[in-house]
Each structure stands twice: as structure tokens, then as C-alpha cells.
């Protein structure tokens, strides 16, 4: 099986899905529904995932496809595609152009390919395990060389939610880092891979959110673990840093906050 061919096809599928999202982006008549977990969903989410699933099934009919809207579970067996048609649906609904379309390809449960595509800006980063990471023009991307918190730009998706979950750690990061920003979701990991920011944290993630992120960050030279510092194939949280030194500092800060020291 040619993983480079699959990587290139995954880039194409992400762009196909992204083009579908643009048909609804910034529309004032977009109906918003609520899923069982109270998160929003729109016809754009559902249609985009269907188009992406159809493209994958036509090319690779024997591969399993898992997605946020149509469901399925990662089995850890064989070749599996994981889709998040619109990562940052709330951002999409508000007309902010930093939502993304995500796609991962797993082999025996291990992410081999990851794609983050921002349709409204045209940006894209992708990675192939062991081969590197590239932008929308196929130029190699690389994380920054920042090693100290005092020099780091830190980003999180939802600072209010982060504060509710871990007020001490979230406040300490704001105090220690050089700068903090948001409007993130997967767009933040794209920025990290490109070297534009240095720390990206999400205390909770779904499988379709996290599946493409680790391979992209690592192939761009960064460190990607869960919130506790454990490297997993598909976890439930993220702590991504440009360098191992910076990652150690962030973990140390979290441990200090947890101990109350």
C-alpha cells in the first residue's frame, strides 16, 4: 500500500470537503441544530462529511470511515479514515474564517496521515508519518525553536472552559507566557506546525478532533502528548509544544499548580 498516494489523496479530499463548507460559510439563513451532547451542528457539517465519505469510499471501498456526524468507532484494525468536516462549528456559525476541515488516516490504530485545511483562508498543513509535514504549496513546515515559557506564544481553544477545568494552571500559563491568543481549535495546531505559535493546549478533545494532530505536530518537529504528558495514538486531550524543553516547562508548571506549591 502506497502511503504517499494516500497522503496526497487525503489532501485532495480535505480540499473537496472544504469547498463544500464555503457554500454555507457566512450565510445568515444557516439553521443550527443541537446534538445529544448539546454541541451545534448544521447542514454544512453533515453535507461536507457525506461528500468526503463518498470520495474515500469510491477510491478505497475496503477502508473503514469514521466521522463526527455519521458516526462509527475507531477499531485499531486495518486502514481507517477519520473525518471532522468542520472543526470549530461555533466559529463557522459566527462567520469567523478560522474553522478547519480535518482528516486522518490510521493503520492498525496509528495515525499515518494528518490533514488540517482552513477553507476560508486557503491554508493547509499535512503530514505523512516518517516523511515530514508540508503546507498548502507543499513547502516543508517546521515548528519554532522557542524553549522557554517567557518567550512562548500560547494558544487554547476555549480559555473559559480551560479555566473552569484547571483554574490554577490556566492562570499560571497566562502569567508566564509572552503572549496568549485564542480562536484556535485545529487552526492552532496548524499555527504551531508552521512556527507561528509555540504552545497549543486543549484539555478535552474527541477522537475526530485529535486524530490528525499528533502526526502533524511531530512531523513538523514538535512534541505532542495528552494533557498529562503521555504520548498516545488518539487521546482525549492535547499538550503540544514546539520543543521538548518547552514541553518539559509546561508539564512542570502544571505539576507545580496541581501540588499547590
PEPEGI-V743401 format. One record per residue. PSI is psi in degrees with one decimal (NA if undefined). OMEGA is omega in degrees with one decimal (NA if undefined). Layout:
psi->[PSI/PSI]
omega->[OMEGA/OMEGA]
//
This chain:
psi->[129.6/102.2/-27.7/-40.3/-41.7/-40.8/-47.9/-38.2/-38.1/-39.6/-43.3/-43.5/-40.5/-40.0/-38.1/-47.2/-42.0/-38.5/-36.0/-42.0/-34.8/-20.5/-23.1/-11.8/133.2/13.9/137.0/-12.6/16.6/116.8/136.3/126.5/170.8/131.8/177.4/-31.0/10.5/12.4/151.6/153.1/148.3/170.9/-28.0/-43.1/-50.0/-42.9/-40.9/-45.7/-40.2/-43.7/-41.9/-43.0/-44.4/-40.7/-41.8/-45.1/-33.2/-38.1/-39.4/75.0/-19.8/-4.6/142.8/140.7/128.0/138.2/160.6/-39.0/-41.2/-6.7/-160.9/159.9/143.2/124.6/-20.2/16.2/133.3/-155.4/126.2/135.6/135.1/123.7/133.5/102.4/-39.3/101.5/117.3/48.2/-37.4/-41.1/-44.2/-47.2/-37.0/-5.0/20.4/127.1/26.7/13.2/163.2/162.1/127.1/145.5/133.4/150.6/122.6/142.4/116.6/39.3/-4.0/122.3/122.7/-32.8/139.5/142.0/131.7/121.9/129.1/94.5/-38.6/-21.4/-14.7/1.0/153.2/140.4/143.4/162.3/150.9/124.1/125.1/-1.0/-22.3/-175.5/146.7/158.8/-168.3/-21.4/14.4/25.4/140.1/141.9/153.8/139.3/168.2/175.6/15.2/132.7/-14.0/142.5/-38.4/-19.5/0.3/142.2/123.3/137.9/143.1/158.3/-50.1/93.2/-31.4/-42.9/-41.0/-43.5/-41.4/-36.6/-35.2/75.9/-38.8/-48.6/-44.3/-38.5/-39.8/-38.8/-42.2/-38.2/-36.7/-33.4/157.4/-34.4/154.0/140.3/169.8/-145.6/52.1/-81.5/-146.3/-19.1/-32.2/-36.6/-30.9/-44.3/-39.8/-46.0/-30.8/-8.1/12.6/-29.2/175.9/-24.6/133.6/126.3/134.6/115.6/-13.4/134.3/150.0/161.0/-41.5/-20.2/-47.1/-23.1/-43.8/-9.8/-45.0/-46.1/-35.0/-50.0/-45.1/-41.5/-20.2/1.0/3.0/-175.3/131.9/119.2/179.5/-176.7/-23.0/-1.2/12.2/128.2/121.5/159.1/-54.2/100.1/-158.4/9.8/177.1/144.7/102.5/132.1/156.5/-35.6/160.0/-31.9/-43.5/-39.7/-42.2/-40.6/-40.8/-44.8/-40.6/-41.1/-42.2/-43.8/-40.2/-42.4/-38.6/-33.1/-12.5/12.6/NA]
omega->[-176.4/-177.5/176.0/176.7/178.7/176.8/-178.1/177.9/178.5/174.6/179.8/-178.8/177.8/178.1/176.8/177.5/179.1/179.0/177.2/-179.1/-176.6/177.8/179.7/-173.9/178.4/175.3/-178.3/-178.1/-178.3/179.4/-179.1/176.6/177.6/176.5/-177.5/-179.8/176.8/173.8/-176.2/175.0/-179.2/175.0/177.9/177.4/-174.1/-178.6/179.8/179.9/-180.0/179.5/179.8/177.9/-178.9/179.8/-179.6/-177.7/178.9/-178.3/-176.5/-174.0/-178.1/-177.9/175.8/177.1/178.8/180.0/-177.9/-172.1/-177.8/171.2/-172.2/179.5/175.1/-175.9/-175.5/-177.7/177.2/-178.8/-177.2/175.4/-178.4/-172.8/161.2/-171.8/175.0/174.5/-172.9/-179.1/177.9/177.0/178.9/-178.1/-178.5/178.8/177.3/-169.5/-176.9/172.4/-178.1/170.6/-173.4/177.8/175.3/173.8/-178.6/172.9/-175.6/175.6/-177.4/178.2/177.9/-176.1/173.4/177.5/168.9/-179.2/176.0/-172.0/-174.2/178.7/-178.7/-178.5/178.1/165.4/178.0/179.3/173.7/-174.7/178.0/-175.9/178.8/-178.9/-172.7/178.0/-175.8/177.9/-179.7/172.3/177.2/174.7/-176.5/176.8/177.6/178.9/-176.3/-176.2/-175.1/178.1/-176.5/179.6/-168.8/168.1/-174.1/-178.7/171.0/-176.4/-174.9/-176.3/178.9/178.1/177.4/-179.6/179.3/-177.9/-175.7/-174.2/-178.2/-177.7/-178.5/178.3/180.0/177.4/178.1/-179.4/-171.3/-173.7/-178.9/-178.1/177.9/-179.7/178.4/-167.0/-168.0/-167.6/-177.3/177.2/178.2/179.0/172.7/178.2/178.5/-179.3/179.5/-179.6/-177.2/173.6/-171.3/180.0/173.6/-175.2/170.3/-177.3/176.4/-178.7/172.7/-178.7/-178.7/173.9/-168.5/-171.2/-177.9/-166.5/-174.1/-178.2/178.8/-178.4/-177.8/-179.8/173.9/175.7/-176.7/179.4/-179.5/176.5/170.9/-173.5/-178.8/179.2/-178.9/177.7/-179.8/176.5/176.1/-177.2/-178.1/178.9/179.7/168.0/-175.5/-177.8/-178.3/-176.1/178.9/178.5/178.9/177.9/178.3/179.8/179.8/178.5/178.3/178.3/178.7/179.2/178.8/179.3/-178.7/-178.7/-179.0/-178.1/NA]
//
